[in-house]
Amino acid sequence: MDALKSMWETIPPATPGELSGARRRLLDGMRPRPRLVTAPRLLVAAGVAVATAATALVIGDSPPAYALARNSDGTLTVTVNELRDPDGLRAKLGAAGIKADVTFLAAGTRCAAPRFAAVDSTYDGPPTAGPDELRSLVKEARSPKAAVVTSIRTIRISPEHIKPGETLVMEFRDNSNAQVPWRLGRWLAQADTPVQPCTPVEDAN
């Protein structure tokens, strides 16, 4: 604003002769001459136009809620910036050849289990004896290999670990943390078996 004000201050005031001529034209009923556009006025107009364009760019430059990209090695990178429109993300995955079930959950909740017949016992198998057994189960499971969290907002999906007919079940839980916006539970449902709708329940973890 100070720069624009300085521009206007450089325009000289009208002289008495110019004022007298303007009065004479009004009295004679003549049409006023076209307004002279001076260089300072052009600069002001250009500055306003640039500021308007910059504002529009800022408003329209926010990242999408989610995005999907195919990598050269056949994997997919899914970026989730906002937990919104899970059906849209499911449709994008489906178009990329991944049969998926996607749920976005509020903070402090999870889907009541079991919802489906899992490929790996890491979802609905019997309780493990201890951390060593749990690590062994995770190492042998295909579900963690099918979808790997690679950063705070991205996931790498590897179709090679998903057999025909299997469903990649993804439960995103709001983490109420801008630095780590969500947590992900992901499992593979057995081929050609149903995945029941999510019933949110309180998450004690």
ZADO-1210 file (C-alpha; in nm, 4 decimals, padded with zeros to 6 digits):
<atoms>
<atom x="00.0000" y="00.0000" z="00.0000" code="MET" pos="1"/>
<atom x="00.2840" y="00.2429" z="00.0734" code="ASP" pos="2"/>
<atom x="00.4285" y="00.1753" z="-00.2722" code="ALA" pos="3"/>
<atom x="00.0932" y="00.2482" z="-00.4380" code="LEU" pos="4"/>
<atom x="00.0520" y="00.5650" z="-00.2342" code="LYS" pos="5"/>
<atom x="00.3980" y="00.6809" z="-00.3414" code="SER" pos="6"/>
<atom x="00.3039" y="00.6254" z="-00.7054" code="MET" pos="7"/>
<atom x="-00.0017" y="00.8447" z="-00.6724" code="TRP" pos="8"/>
<atom x="00.1962" y="01.1145" z="-00.4953" code="GLU" pos="9"/>
<atom x="00.4204" y="01.1503" z="-00.8013" code="THR" pos="10"/>
<atom x="00.1261" y="01.2621" z="-01.0193" code="ILE" pos="11"/>
<atom x="00.1287" y="01.6469" z="-01.0358" code="PRO" pos="12"/>
<atom x="-00.1922" y="01.8285" z="-00.9352" code="PRO" pos="13"/>
<atom x="-00.4063" y="01.9887" z="-01.2056" code="ALA" pos="14"/>
<atom x="-00.3096" y="02.3417" z="-01.3029" code="THR" pos="15"/>
<atom x="-00.5564" y="02.6376" z="-01.2846" code="PRO" pos="16"/>
<atom x="-00.5740" y="02.6310" z="-01.6634" code="GLY" pos="17"/>
<atom x="-00.6737" y="02.2673" z="-01.6693" code="GLU" pos="18"/>
<atom x="-00.9417" y="02.3300" z="-01.4062" code="LEU" pos="19"/>
<atom x="-01.0743" y="02.6286" z="-01.6006" code="SER" pos="20"/>
<atom x="-01.0937" y="02.4232" z="-01.9192" code="GLY" pos="21"/>
<atom x="-01.2847" y="02.1478" z="-01.7407" code="ALA" pos="22"/>
<atom x="-01.5386" y="02.4001" z="-01.6069" code="ARG" pos="23"/>
<atom x="-01.5815" y="02.5520" z="-01.9524" code="ARG" pos="24"/>
<atom x="-01.6544" y="02.2147" z="-02.1116" code="ARG" pos="25"/>
<atom x="-01.9153" y="02.1389" z="-01.8488" code="LEU" pos="26"/>
<atom x="-02.0854" y="02.4732" z="-01.8985" code="LEU" pos="27"/>
<atom x="-02.0880" y="02.4393" z="-02.2778" code="ASP" pos="28"/>
<atom x="-02.2348" y="02.0883" z="-02.2518" code="GLY" pos="29"/>
<atom x="-01.9377" y="01.9381" z="-02.4306" code="MET" pos="30"/>
<atom x="-01.8406" y="01.5764" z="-02.3862" code="ARG" pos="31"/>
<atom x="-01.5318" y="01.5500" z="-02.1640" code="PRO" pos="32"/>
<atom x="-01.2076" y="01.4496" z="-02.3313" code="ARG" pos="33"/>
<atom x="-01.0904" y="01.0911" z="-02.2706" code="PRO" pos="34"/>
<atom x="-00.9074" y="01.0587" z="-01.9417" code="ARG" pos="35"/>
<atom x="-00.5328" y="01.0674" z="-01.9861" code="LEU" pos="36"/>
<atom x="-00.3765" y="00.7491" z="-01.8494" code="VAL" pos="37"/>
<atom x="-00.0380" y="00.8395" z="-01.7128" code="THR" pos="38"/>
<atom x="00.2488" y="00.6029" z="-01.6487" code="ALA" pos="39"/>
<atom x="00.1999" y="00.6097" z="-01.2697" code="PRO" pos="40"/>
<atom x="-00.1676" y="00.5171" z="-01.3141" code="ARG" pos="41"/>
<atom x="-00.0710" y="00.2299" z="-01.5433" code="LEU" pos="42"/>
<atom x="00.1706" y="00.1051" z="-01.2809" code="LEU" pos="43"/>
<atom x="-00.0983" y="00.1206" z="-01.0149" code="VAL" pos="44"/>
<atom x="-00.3426" y="-00.0730" z="-01.2347" code="ALA" pos="45"/>
<atom x="-00.0798" y="-00.3327" z="-01.3153" code="ALA" pos="46"/>
<atom x="00.0041" y="-00.3690" z="-00.9475" code="GLY" pos="47"/>
<atom x="-00.3610" y="-00.4289" z="-00.8591" code="VAL" pos="48"/>
<atom x="-00.3933" y="-00.6872" z="-01.1383" code="ALA" pos="49"/>
<atom x="-00.0819" y="-00.8741" z="-01.0237" code="VAL" pos="50"/>
<atom x="-00.1991" y="-00.8726" z="-00.6613" code="ALA" pos="51"/>
<atom x="-00.5382" y="-01.0128" z="-00.7684" code="THR" pos="52"/>
<atom x="-00.3757" y="-01.2874" z="-00.9735" code="ALA" pos="53"/>
<atom x="-00.1408" y="-01.3789" z="-00.6886" code="ALA" pos="54"/>
<atom x="-00.4340" y="-01.4063" z="-00.4486" code="THR" pos="55"/>
<atom x="-00.6166" y="-01.6384" z="-00.6868" code="ALA" pos="56"/>
<atom x="-00.3093" y="-01.8589" z="-00.7184" code="LEU" pos="57"/>
<atom x="-00.2701" y="-01.8888" z="-00.3428" code="VAL" pos="58"/>
<atom x="-00.6365" y="-01.9763" z="-00.2920" code="ILE" pos="59"/>
<atom x="-00.6357" y="-02.2410" z="-00.5640" code="GLY" pos="60"/>
<atom x="-00.2981" y="-02.3922" z="-00.4775" code="ASP" pos="61"/>
<atom x="-00.3981" y="-02.6013" z="-00.1769" code="SER" pos="62"/>
<atom x="-00.3092" y="-02.9720" z="-00.2058" code="PRO" pos="63"/>
<atom x="-00.5858" y="-03.2237" z="-00.2840" code="PRO" pos="64"/>
<atom x="-00.7212" y="-03.4473" z="-00.0088" code="ALA" pos="65"/>
<atom x="-00.5419" y="-03.7427" z="-00.1691" code="TYR" pos="66"/>
<atom x="-00.3456" y="-03.8302" z="-00.4810" code="ALA" pos="67"/>
<atom x="-00.2261" y="-04.1460" z="-00.6523" code="LEU" pos="68"/>
<atom x="00.0788" y="-04.1952" z="-00.8743" code="ALA" pos="69"/>
<atom x="00.2114" y="-04.5009" z="-01.0538" code="ARG" pos="70"/>
<atom x="00.5844" y="-04.5661" z="-01.0164" code="ASN" pos="71"/>
<atom x="00.8189" y="-04.7124" z="-01.2765" code="SER" pos="72"/>
<atom x="00.8610" y="-05.0341" z="-01.0749" code="ASP" pos="73"/>
<atom x="00.4863" y="-05.1056" z="-01.0837" code="GLY" pos="74"/>
<atom x="00.4123" y="-04.9875" z="-00.7300" code="THR" pos="75"/>
<atom x="00.1676" y="-04.7093" z="-00.6468" code="LEU" pos="76"/>
<atom x="00.2303" y="-04.4094" z="-00.4235" code="THR" pos="77"/>
<atom x="-00.0777" y="-04.2874" z="-00.2382" code="VAL" pos="78"/>
<atom x="-00.0606" y="-03.9467" z="-00.0717" code="THR" pos="79"/>
<atom x="-00.3264" y="-03.8689" z="00.1899" code="VAL" pos="80"/>
<atom x="-00.3313" y="-03.5039" z="00.2995" code="ASN" pos="81"/>
<atom x="-00.6794" y="-03.4976" z="00.4458" code="GLU" pos="82"/>
<atom x="-00.9158" y="-03.7652" z="00.5754" code="LEU" pos="83"/>
<atom x="-01.2036" y="-03.6857" z="00.3404" code="ARG" pos="84"/>
<atom x="-01.3969" y="-03.8756" z="00.0723" code="ASP" pos="85"/>
<atom x="-01.2878" y="-04.2376" z="00.1334" code="PRO" pos="86"/>
<atom x="-01.5109" y="-04.3574" z="-00.1528" code="ASP" pos="87"/>
<atom x="-01.3212" y="-04.1304" z="-00.3928" code="GLY" pos="88"/>
<atom x="-00.9893" y="-04.2804" z="-00.2857" code="LEU" pos="89"/>
<atom x="-01.1328" y="-04.6324" z="-00.3158" code="ARG" pos="90"/>
<atom x="-01.2471" y="-04.5520" z="-00.6693" code="ALA" pos="91"/>
<atom x="-00.9024" y="-04.4198" z="-00.7640" code="LYS" pos="92"/>
<atom x="-00.7407" y="-04.7366" z="-00.6323" code="LEU" pos="93"/>
<atom x="-00.9919" y="-04.9469" z="-00.8212" code="GLY" pos="94"/>
<atom x="-00.9124" y="-04.7624" z="-01.1447" code="ALA" pos="95"/>
<atom x="-00.5455" y="-04.8448" z="-01.0806" code="ALA" pos="96"/>
<atom x="-00.6260" y="-05.2157" z="-01.0437" code="GLY" pos="97"/>
<atom x="-00.6366" y="-05.2367" z="-00.6627" code="ILE" pos="98"/>
<atom x="-00.9562" y="-05.3733" z="-00.5068" code="LYS" pos="99"/>
<atom x="-00.9761" y="-05.1773" z="-00.1826" code="ALA" pos="100"/>
<atom x="-01.1963" y="-05.0926" z="00.1119" code="ASP" pos="101"/>
<atom x="-01.1130" y="-04.7505" z="00.2602" code="VAL" pos="102"/>
<atom x="-01.2368" y="-04.6074" z="00.5903" code="THR" pos="103"/>
<atom x="-01.1532" y="-04.2724" z="00.7518" code="PHE" pos="104"/>
<atom x="-01.2024" y="-04.2750" z="01.1288" code="LEU" pos="105"/>
<atom x="-01.2254" y="-04.0005" z="01.3885" code="ALA" pos="106"/>
<atom x="-00.9605" y="-03.9691" z="01.6567" code="ALA" pos="107"/>
<atom x="-00.9828" y="-04.2293" z="01.9322" code="GLY" pos="108"/>
<atom x="-01.1914" y="-04.4743" z="01.7301" code="THR" pos="109"/>
<atom x="-01.1420" y="-04.7925" z="01.5270" code="ARG" pos="110"/>
<atom x="-01.3574" y="-05.0329" z="01.3295" code="CYS" pos="111"/>
<atom x="-01.5093" y="-05.3133" z="01.5362" code="ALA" pos="112"/>
<atom x="-01.3495" y="-05.6462" z="01.4427" code="ALA" pos="113"/>
<atom x="-01.3814" y="-05.8820" z="01.2753" code="PRO" pos="114"/>
<atom x="-01.5128" y="-05.7247" z="00.9536" code="ARG" pos="115"/>
<atom x="-01.3686" y="-05.9795" z="00.7089" code="PHE" pos="116"/>
<atom x="-01.1816" y="-06.3059" z="00.6725" code="ALA" pos="117"/>
<atom x="-00.8174" y="-06.1991" z="00.6669" code="ALA" pos="118"/>
<atom x="-00.5339" y="-06.3538" z="00.4699" code="VAL" pos="119"/>
<atom x="-00.2948" y="-06.3129" z="00.7647" code="ASP" pos="120"/>
<atom x="-00.3488" y="-06.3981" z="01.1299" code="SER" pos="121"/>
<atom x="-00.2153" y="-06.0524" z="01.2248" code="THR" pos="122"/>
<atom x="-00.5760" y="-05.9262" z="01.1963" code="TYR" pos="123"/>
<atom x="-00.8070" y="-06.1762" z="01.3635" code="ASP" pos="124"/>
<atom x="-00.5811" y="-06.4635" z="01.4616" code="GLY" pos="125"/>
<atom x="-00.5379" y="-06.6037" z="01.8131" code="PRO" pos="126"/>
<atom x="-00.3518" y="-06.3985" z="02.0753" code="PRO" pos="127"/>
<atom x="00.0240" y="-06.4224" z="02.0440" code="THR" pos="128"/>
<atom x="00.2467" y="-06.5520" z="02.3186" code="ALA" pos="129"/>
<atom x="00.4734" y="-06.2486" z="02.3165" code="GLY" pos="130"/>
<atom x="00.6519" y="-05.9820" z="02.1122" code="PRO" pos="131"/>
<atom x="00.8861" y="-06.2331" z="01.9460" code="ASP" pos="132"/>
<atom x="00.5935" y="-06.4347" z="01.8096" code="GLU" pos="133"/>
<atom x="00.4210" y="-06.1156" z="01.6974" code="LEU" pos="134"/>
<atom x="00.7303" y="-06.0040" z="01.5069" code="ARG" pos="135"/>
<atom x="00.7483" y="-06.3445" z="01.3409" code="SER" pos="136"/>
<atom x="00.3847" y="-06.3247" z="01.2317" code="LEU" pos="137"/>
<atom x="00.4310" y="-05.9751" z="01.0890" code="VAL" pos="138"/>
<atom x="00.7453" y="-06.0837" z="00.9036" code="LYS" pos="139"/>
<atom x="00.5626" y="-06.3719" z="00.7392" code="GLU" pos="140"/>
<atom x="00.2443" y="-06.1766" z="00.6638" code="ALA" pos="141"/>
<atom x="00.1707" y="-06.0337" z="00.3192" code="ARG" pos="142"/>
<atom x="-00.0523" y="-05.7497" z="00.4366" code="SER" pos="143"/>
<atom x="00.2292" y="-05.5271" z="00.5709" code="PRO" pos="144"/>
<atom x="00.4190" y="-05.5806" z="00.2445" code="LYS" pos="145"/>
<atom x="00.1161" y="-05.4911" z="00.0313" code="ALA" pos="146"/>
<atom x="00.0889" y="-05.1413" z="00.1802" code="ALA" pos="147"/>
<atom x="00.3904" y="-04.9751" z="00.3432" code="VAL" pos="148"/>
<atom x="00.3775" y="-04.6336" z="00.5086" code="VAL" pos="149"/>
<atom x="00.6748" y="-04.4478" z="00.3612" code="THR" pos="150"/>
<atom x="00.6267" y="-04.1021" z="00.5177" code="SER" pos="151"/>
<atom x="00.3807" y="-03.9134" z="00.7346" code="ILE" pos="152"/>
<atom x="00.1436" y="-03.8746" z="00.4366" code="ARG" pos="153"/>
<atom x="00.2405" y="-04.1387" z="00.1811" code="THR" pos="154"/>
<atom x="00.1917" y="-04.5126" z="00.1340" code="ILE" pos="155"/>
<atom x="00.3538" y="-04.7444" z="-00.1185" code="ARG" pos="156"/>
<atom x="00.1225" y="-05.0166" z="-00.2481" code="ILE" pos="157"/>
<atom x="00.2868" y="-05.3216" z="-00.4079" code="SER" pos="158"/>
<atom x="00.0412" y="-05.5154" z="-00.6272" code="PRO" pos="159"/>
<atom x="00.2819" y="-05.8122" z="-00.6375" code="GLU" pos="160"/>
<atom x="00.1813" y="-05.8930" z="-00.2770" code="HIS" pos="161"/>
<atom x="-00.1929" y="-05.8835" z="-00.3536" code="ILE" pos="162"/>
<atom x="-00.3391" y="-06.1940" z="-00.5143" code="LYS" pos="163"/>
<atom x="-00.6331" y="-06.1792" z="-00.7598" code="PRO" pos="164"/>
<atom x="-00.9647" y="-06.1266" z="-00.5844" code="GLY" pos="165"/>
<atom x="-00.8140" y="-06.0105" z="-00.2531" code="GLU" pos="166"/>
<atom x="-00.9229" y="-05.6801" z="-00.1024" code="THR" pos="167"/>
<atom x="-00.6806" y="-05.4332" z="00.0501" code="LEU" pos="168"/>
<atom x="-00.8572" y="-05.3078" z="00.3639" code="VAL" pos="169"/>
<atom x="-00.7292" y="-04.9700" z="00.4826" code="MET" pos="170"/>
<atom x="-00.8422" y="-04.8011" z="00.8049" code="GLU" pos="171"/>
<atom x="-00.7072" y="-04.4480" z="00.8482" code="PHE" pos="172"/>
<atom x="-00.7389" y="-04.3148" z="01.2032" code="ARG" pos="173"/>
<atom x="-00.7181" y="-03.9427" z="01.2700" code="ASP" pos="174"/>
<atom x="-00.4146" y="-03.8920" z="01.4918" code="ASN" pos="175"/>
<atom x="-00.5029" y="-03.5326" z="01.5982" code="SER" pos="176"/>
<atom x="-00.1440" y="-03.4365" z="01.5222" code="ASN" pos="177"/>
<atom x="-00.0407" y="-03.2055" z="01.2363" code="ALA" pos="178"/>
<atom x="00.3032" y="-03.3652" z="01.2224" code="GLN" pos="179"/>
<atom x="00.1675" y="-03.7208" z="01.2058" code="VAL" pos="180"/>
<atom x="-00.1889" y="-03.6670" z="01.0785" code="PRO" pos="181"/>
<atom x="-00.3072" y="-04.0284" z="01.0671" code="TRP" pos="182"/>
<atom x="-00.2336" y="-04.3893" z="01.1594" code="ARG" pos="183"/>
<atom x="-00.3019" y="-04.6725" z="00.9203" code="LEU" pos="184"/>
<atom x="-00.4299" y="-05.0228" z="00.9777" code="GLY" pos="185"/>
<atom x="-00.4050" y="-05.2330" z="00.6620" code="ARG" pos="186"/>
<atom x="-00.4872" y="-05.5951" z="00.5942" code="TRP" pos="187"/>
<atom x="-00.5729" y="-05.8238" z="00.3047" code="LEU" pos="188"/>
<atom x="-00.9160" y="-05.9857" z="00.2970" code="ALA" pos="189"/>
<atom x="-00.9366" y="-06.3326" z="00.1433" code="GLN" pos="190"/>
<atom x="-01.0190" y="-06.3501" z="-00.2268" code="ALA" pos="191"/>
<atom x="-01.3844" y="-06.3051" z="-00.3209" code="ASP" pos="192"/>
<atom x="-01.5033" y="-06.2691" z="00.0392" code="THR" pos="193"/>
<atom x="-01.7099" y="-05.9752" z="00.1681" code="PRO" pos="194"/>
<atom x="-01.5808" y="-05.6873" z="00.3790" code="VAL" pos="195"/>
<atom x="-01.8463" y="-05.5664" z="00.6217" code="GLN" pos="196"/>
<atom x="-01.9076" y="-05.1912" z="00.6716" code="PRO" pos="197"/>
<atom x="-01.7064" y="-05.0317" z="00.9504" code="CYS" pos="198"/>
<atom x="-01.8760" y="-04.9853" z="01.2863" code="THR" pos="199"/>
<atom x="-01.6687" y="-04.7267" z="01.4765" code="PRO" pos="200"/>
<atom x="-01.5953" y="-04.8094" z="01.8379" code="VAL" pos="201"/>
<atom x="-01.3719" y="-04.6529" z="02.0991" code="GLU" pos="202"/>
<atom x="-01.0032" y="-04.7305" z="02.0491" code="ASP" pos="203"/>
<atom x="-00.8273" y="-04.7961" z="02.3785" code="ALA" pos="204"/>
<atom x="-00.4787" y="-04.7887" z="02.2187" code="ASN" pos="205"/>
</atoms>
